[in-house]
Amino acid sequence: MIPGRDLYYKCPDCGKIHANQSIISGNTFGSKYFSDTRRIAPMMPDFPRITKCSQCGLIFWLDSSTEMKDNSSETTRNYVQRLSIDGFKEAINQGLGVDIGRELHLRINLLWAWHEAMEEEKMQPEEVYADPAYNENIVGLQKTIDTKQLGGELFLAELHRFAGNFEEAAAIFEKHLDNTDFDMVIESHRRCFEHDRRTYQMN
Protein backbone atom coordinates (compact mmCIF):
# COMPACT_ATOMS: atom_id res chain seq x y z
CA MET A 1 0.00 0.00 0.00
CA ILE A 2 1.25 3.48 -0.90
CA PRO A 3 -0.38 6.21 1.22
CA GLY A 4 -1.58 9.35 -0.53
CA ARG A 5 -1.75 12.92 0.70
CA ASP A 6 -4.24 14.06 3.28
CA LEU A 7 -7.44 15.59 1.89
CA TYR A 8 -9.20 18.44 3.68
CA TYR A 9 -12.90 19.18 3.96
CA LYS A 10 -14.77 22.12 5.44
CA CYS A 11 -17.95 21.70 7.44
CA PRO A 12 -20.70 23.53 5.51
CA ASP A 13 -22.20 24.80 8.76
CA CYS A 14 -19.42 25.99 11.08
CA GLY A 15 -16.40 25.91 8.75
CA LYS A 16 -14.38 23.44 10.86
CA ILE A 17 -11.62 21.80 8.79
CA HIS A 18 -11.41 18.01 8.80
CA ALA A 19 -8.66 15.82 7.33
CA ASN A 20 -9.16 12.49 5.60
CA GLN A 21 -6.52 9.99 4.56
CA SER A 22 -6.10 8.62 1.05
CA ILE A 23 -4.05 5.99 -0.76
CA ILE A 24 -2.29 6.07 -4.13
CA SER A 25 -2.38 2.32 -4.62
CA GLY A 26 -3.15 -0.83 -2.68
CA ASN A 27 -4.01 -4.50 -3.06
CA THR A 28 -6.45 -7.04 -1.67
CA PHE A 29 -3.91 -9.56 -0.36
CA GLY A 30 -4.97 -10.91 3.01
CA SER A 31 -8.53 -9.65 2.65
CA LYS A 32 -11.44 -11.13 4.54
CA TYR A 33 -14.85 -11.44 2.89
CA PHE A 34 -18.18 -11.76 4.67
CA SER A 35 -21.64 -12.86 3.56
CA ASP A 36 -23.02 -9.33 4.01
CA THR A 37 -20.66 -8.19 1.17
CA ARG A 38 -18.14 -6.70 3.61
CA ARG A 39 -14.49 -6.80 2.66
CA ILE A 40 -11.73 -6.06 5.16
CA ALA A 41 -8.56 -5.36 3.17
CA PRO A 42 -5.56 -4.34 5.32
CA MET A 43 -3.66 -3.09 2.27
CA MET A 44 -6.64 -1.22 0.77
CA PRO A 45 -8.41 0.58 3.63
CA ASP A 46 -11.82 2.12 3.14
CA PHE A 47 -11.78 5.75 4.27
CA PRO A 48 -15.02 7.53 5.31
CA ARG A 49 -17.14 9.21 2.65
CA ILE A 50 -19.41 10.90 5.18
CA THR A 51 -18.71 12.18 8.68
CA LYS A 52 -20.05 14.16 11.61
CA CYS A 53 -18.45 17.52 12.35
CA SER A 54 -16.43 17.33 15.55
CA GLN A 55 -17.34 20.92 16.33
CA CYS A 56 -21.01 21.49 15.50
CA GLY A 57 -22.29 17.94 14.95
CA LEU A 58 -23.44 18.41 11.35
CA ILE A 59 -23.33 15.25 9.24
CA PHE A 60 -21.96 15.99 5.78
CA TRP A 61 -20.55 14.22 2.73
CA LEU A 62 -16.83 14.32 2.02
CA ASP A 63 -17.09 15.19 -1.65
CA SER A 64 -16.24 17.93 -4.14
CA SER A 65 -18.77 20.29 -2.55
CA THR A 66 -16.96 20.27 0.80
CA GLU A 67 -13.35 19.56 -0.25
CA MET A 68 -10.88 22.41 0.10
CA LYS A 69 -9.16 22.90 -3.24
CA ASP A 70 -6.26 24.85 -1.77
CA ASN A 71 -5.12 23.15 1.41
CA SER A 72 -1.41 23.91 1.22
CA SER A 73 -1.59 26.01 4.38
CA GLU A 74 -3.46 23.42 6.47
CA THR A 75 -1.52 21.88 9.33
CA THR A 76 -4.47 20.38 11.19
CA ARG A 77 -4.65 16.62 11.69
CA ASN A 78 -8.21 16.53 12.99
CA TYR A 79 -9.08 13.37 11.05
CA VAL A 80 -12.67 12.54 10.19
CA GLN A 81 -14.35 9.75 12.12
CA ARG A 82 -16.49 7.00 10.65
CA LEU A 83 -20.15 7.40 11.59
CA SER A 84 -21.49 5.28 14.43
CA ILE A 85 -24.66 3.20 14.19
CA ASP A 86 -26.65 6.15 15.50
CA GLY A 87 -24.82 8.44 13.08
CA PHE A 88 -25.80 6.37 10.05
CA LYS A 89 -29.38 6.21 11.33
CA GLU A 90 -29.39 9.98 11.69
CA ALA A 91 -27.97 10.49 8.20
CA ILE A 92 -30.69 8.29 6.68
CA ASN A 93 -33.44 10.02 8.68
CA GLN A 94 -32.14 13.40 7.54
CA GLY A 95 -32.50 12.33 3.91
CA LEU A 96 -28.78 12.46 3.11
CA GLY A 97 -29.17 9.46 0.81
CA VAL A 98 -30.21 11.84 -1.97
CA ASP A 99 -29.56 9.35 -4.78
CA ILE A 100 -29.44 5.58 -5.09
CA GLY A 101 -25.66 5.45 -4.70
CA ARG A 102 -25.61 7.50 -1.50
CA GLU A 103 -28.62 5.73 -0.02
CA LEU A 104 -26.95 2.37 -0.68
CA HIS A 105 -23.73 3.60 0.94
CA LEU A 106 -25.53 4.71 4.09
CA ARG A 107 -27.68 1.61 4.40
CA ILE A 108 -24.97 -0.97 3.70
CA ASN A 109 -22.56 0.73 6.10
CA LEU A 110 -25.26 0.81 8.77
CA LEU A 111 -25.83 -2.93 8.27
CA TRP A 112 -22.09 -3.60 8.50
CA ALA A 113 -21.81 -1.48 11.66
CA TRP A 114 -24.46 -3.62 13.36
CA HIS A 115 -22.80 -6.84 12.25
CA GLU A 116 -19.36 -5.70 13.37
CA ALA A 117 -20.78 -4.69 16.74
CA MET A 118 -22.17 -8.22 17.19
CA GLU A 119 -18.94 -9.88 16.04
CA GLU A 120 -16.90 -7.76 18.46
CA GLU A 121 -19.47 -8.46 21.22
CA LYS A 122 -20.17 -4.77 21.66
CA MET A 123 -23.85 -5.56 21.09
CA GLN A 124 -25.80 -8.77 21.65
CA PRO A 125 -27.76 -10.21 18.70
CA GLU A 126 -31.01 -9.91 20.67
CA GLU A 127 -30.37 -6.19 21.10
CA VAL A 128 -29.73 -5.66 17.39
CA TYR A 129 -32.68 -7.72 16.16
CA ALA A 130 -35.03 -5.99 18.62
CA ASP A 131 -34.24 -2.61 17.06
CA PRO A 132 -37.01 -1.86 14.50
CA ALA A 133 -34.46 0.14 12.50
CA TYR A 134 -32.51 -3.06 11.74
CA ASN A 135 -35.30 -4.64 9.69
CA GLU A 136 -36.37 -1.25 8.31
CA ASN A 137 -32.87 -0.77 6.98
CA ILE A 138 -32.92 -4.23 5.40
CA VAL A 139 -36.18 -3.43 3.62
CA GLY A 140 -34.62 -0.19 2.39
CA LEU A 141 -31.59 -2.09 1.12
CA GLN A 142 -33.74 -4.66 -0.68
CA LYS A 143 -35.36 -1.84 -2.67
CA THR A 144 -31.97 -0.75 -4.00
CA ILE A 145 -30.86 -4.17 -5.29
CA ASP A 146 -30.81 -5.14 -8.96
CA THR A 147 -32.16 -8.69 -8.74
CA LYS A 148 -31.67 -9.21 -12.50
CA GLN A 149 -28.05 -9.92 -11.63
CA LEU A 150 -27.36 -13.23 -9.85
CA GLY A 151 -25.21 -11.53 -7.25
CA GLY A 152 -28.05 -9.15 -6.49
CA GLU A 153 -30.57 -11.97 -6.17
CA LEU A 154 -28.32 -13.86 -3.76
CA PHE A 155 -27.75 -10.74 -1.68
CA LEU A 156 -31.52 -10.25 -1.56
CA ALA A 157 -31.79 -13.78 -0.17
CA GLU A 158 -29.07 -13.12 2.39
CA LEU A 159 -30.89 -9.98 3.51
CA HIS A 160 -34.03 -12.06 3.98
CA ARG A 161 -31.98 -14.41 6.18
CA PHE A 162 -30.64 -11.50 8.23
CA ALA A 163 -34.21 -10.32 8.73
CA GLY A 164 -35.33 -13.77 9.88
CA ASN A 165 -37.37 -14.45 6.71
CA PHE A 166 -35.91 -17.93 6.45
CA GLU A 167 -38.45 -19.48 4.05
CA GLU A 168 -38.06 -16.66 1.53
CA ALA A 169 -34.26 -16.84 1.78
CA ALA A 170 -34.11 -20.63 1.45
CA ALA A 171 -36.38 -20.61 -1.61
CA ILE A 172 -34.03 -18.25 -3.45
CA PHE A 173 -30.86 -20.09 -2.42
CA GLU A 174 -32.37 -23.44 -3.38
CA LYS A 175 -32.57 -22.37 -7.03
CA HIS A 176 -28.80 -21.86 -7.12
CA LEU A 177 -27.39 -24.75 -5.06
CA ASP A 178 -25.57 -26.12 -8.13
CA ASN A 179 -23.83 -22.80 -8.82
CA THR A 180 -20.22 -23.22 -7.73
CA ASP A 181 -19.30 -19.59 -8.48
CA PHE A 182 -20.81 -18.43 -5.18
CA ASP A 183 -19.46 -20.27 -2.15
CA MET A 184 -22.03 -18.69 0.15
CA VAL A 185 -25.09 -20.37 -1.42
CA ILE A 186 -24.80 -23.75 0.30
CA GLU A 187 -23.71 -22.30 3.64
CA SER A 188 -26.44 -19.64 3.77
CA HIS A 189 -29.06 -22.16 2.62
CA ARG A 190 -28.02 -24.48 5.48
CA ARG A 191 -28.22 -21.65 8.01
CA CYS A 192 -31.78 -20.87 6.97
CA PHE A 193 -32.92 -24.24 8.38
CA GLU A 194 -31.06 -23.54 11.61
CA HIS A 195 -32.78 -20.14 11.87
CA ASP A 196 -29.34 -18.55 12.02
CA ARG A 197 -29.43 -14.85 11.14
CA ARG A 198 -25.73 -14.13 11.63
CA THR A 199 -23.31 -13.10 8.91
CA TYR A 200 -20.12 -15.14 8.53
CA GLN A 201 -16.65 -15.00 7.00
CA MET A 202 -16.46 -16.74 3.64
CA ASN A 203 -12.72 -17.41 3.42
C-alpha positions in Angstrom: 0.0 0.0 0.0 1.2 3.5 -0.9 -0.4 6.2 1.2 -1.6 9.4 -0.5 -1.7 12.9 0.7 -4.2 14.1 3.3 -7.4 15.6 1.9 -9.2 18.4 3.7 -12.9 19.2 4.0 -14.8 22.1 5.4 -18.0 21.7 7.4 -20.7 23.5 5.5 -22.2 24.8 8.8 -19.4 26.0 11.1 -16.4 25.9 8.8 -14.4 23.4 10.9 -11.6 21.8 8.8 -11.4 18.0 8.8 -8.7 15.8 7.3 -9.2 12.5 5.6 -6.5 10.0 4.6 -6.1 8.6 1.0 -4.0 6.0 -0.8 -2.3 6.1 -4.1 -2.4 2.3 -4.6 -3.1 -0.8 -2.7 -4.0 -4.5 -3.1 -6.4 -7.0 -1.7 -3.9 -9.6 -0.4 -5.0 -10.9 3.0 -8.5 -9.6 2.6 -11.4 -11.1 4.5 -14.8 -11.4 2.9 -18.2 -11.8 4.7 -21.6 -12.9 3.6 -23.0 -9.3 4.0 -20.7 -8.2 1.2 -18.1 -6.7 3.6 -14.5 -6.8 2.7 -11.7 -6.1 5.2 -8.6 -5.4 3.2 -5.6 -4.3 5.3 -3.7 -3.1 2.3 -6.6 -1.2 0.8 -8.4 0.6 3.6 -11.8 2.1 3.1 -11.8 5.8 4.3 -15.0 7.5 5.3 -17.1 9.2 2.7 -19.4 10.9 5.2 -18.7 12.2 8.7 -20.0 14.2 11.6 -18.4 17.5 12.3 -16.4 17.3 15.6 -17.3 20.9 16.3 -21.0 21.5 15.5 -22.3 17.9 14.9 -23.4 18.4 11.3 -23.3 15.3 9.2 -22.0 16.0 5.8 -20.5 14.2 2.7 -16.8 14.3 2.0 -17.1 15.2 -1.6 -16.2 17.9 -4.1 -18.8 20.3 -2.5 -17.0 20.3 0.8 -13.4 19.6 -0.2 -10.9 22.4 0.1 -9.2 22.9 -3.2 -6.3 24.9 -1.8 -5.1 23.1 1.4 -1.4 23.9 1.2 -1.6 26.0 4.4 -3.5 23.4 6.5 -1.5 21.9 9.3 -4.5 20.4 11.2 -4.6 16.6 11.7 -8.2 16.5 13.0 -9.1 13.4 11.0 -12.7 12.5 10.2 -14.3 9.7 12.1 -16.5 7.0 10.7 -20.1 7.4 11.6 -21.5 5.3 14.4 -24.7 3.2 14.2 -26.7 6.2 15.5 -24.8 8.4 13.1 -25.8 6.4 10.1 -29.4 6.2 11.3 -29.4 10.0 11.7 -28.0 10.5 8.2 -30.7 8.3 6.7 -33.4 10.0 8.7 -32.1 13.4 7.5 -32.5 12.3 3.9 -28.8 12.5 3.1 -29.2 9.5 0.8 -30.2 11.8 -2.0 -29.6 9.4 -4.8 -29.4 5.6 -5.1 -25.7 5.4 -4.7 -25.6 7.5 -1.5 -28.6 5.7 0.0 -27.0 2.4 -0.7 -23.7 3.6 0.9 -25.5 4.7 4.1 -27.7 1.6 4.4 -25.0 -1.0 3.7 -22.6 0.7 6.1 -25.3 0.8 8.8 -25.8 -2.9 8.3 -22.1 -3.6 8.5 -21.8 -1.5 11.7 -24.5 -3.6 13.4 -22.8 -6.8 12.3 -19.4 -5.7 13.4 -20.8 -4.7 16.7 -22.2 -8.2 17.2 -18.9 -9.9 16.0 -16.9 -7.8 18.5 -19.5 -8.5 21.2 -20.2 -4.8 21.7 -23.9 -5.6 21.1 -25.8 -8.8 21.6 -27.8 -10.2 18.7 -31.0 -9.9 20.7 -30.4 -6.2 21.1 -29.7 -5.7 17.4 -32.7 -7.7 16.2 -35.0 -6.0 18.6 -34.2 -2.6 17.1 -37.0 -1.9 14.5 -34.5 0.1 12.5 -32.5 -3.1 11.7 -35.3 -4.6 9.7 -36.4 -1.3 8.3 -32.9 -0.8 7.0 -32.9 -4.2 5.4 -36.2 -3.4 3.6 -34.6 -0.2 2.4 -31.6 -2.1 1.1 -33.7 -4.7 -0.7 -35.4 -1.8 -2.7 -32.0 -0.8 -4.0 -30.9 -4.2 -5.3 -30.8 -5.1 -9.0 -32.2 -8.7 -8.7 -31.7 -9.2 -12.5 -28.0 -9.9 -11.6 -27.4 -13.2 -9.9 -25.2 -11.5 -7.2 -28.1 -9.2 -6.5 -30.6 -12.0 -6.2 -28.3 -13.9 -3.8 -27.7 -10.7 -1.7 -31.5 -10.3 -1.6 -31.8 -13.8 -0.2 -29.1 -13.1 2.4 -30.9 -10.0 3.5 -34.0 -12.1 4.0 -32.0 -14.4 6.2 -30.6 -11.5 8.2 -34.2 -10.3 8.7 -35.3 -13.8 9.9 -37.4 -14.4 6.7 -35.9 -17.9 6.4 -38.5 -19.5 4.1 -38.1 -16.7 1.5 -34.3 -16.8 1.8 -34.1 -20.6 1.5 -36.4 -20.6 -1.6 -34.0 -18.3 -3.4 -30.9 -20.1 -2.4 -32.4 -23.4 -3.4 -32.6 -22.4 -7.0 -28.8 -21.9 -7.1 -27.4 -24.8 -5.1 -25.6 -26.1 -8.1 -23.8 -22.8 -8.8 -20.2 -23.2 -7.7 -19.3 -19.6 -8.5 -20.8 -18.4 -5.2 -19.5 -20.3 -2.1 -22.0 -18.7 0.2 -25.1 -20.4 -1.4 -24.8 -23.7 0.3 -23.7 -22.3 3.6 -26.4 -19.6 3.8 -29.1 -22.2 2.6 -28.0 -24.5 5.5 -28.2 -21.7 8.0 -31.8 -20.9 7.0 -32.9 -24.2 8.4 -31.1 -23.5 11.6 -32.8 -20.1 11.9 -29.3 -18.5 12.0 -29.4 -14.9 11.1 -25.7 -14.1 11.6 -23.3 -13.1 8.9 -20.1 -15.1 8.5 -16.7 -15.0 7.0 -16.5 -16.7 3.6 -12.7 -17.4 3.4 
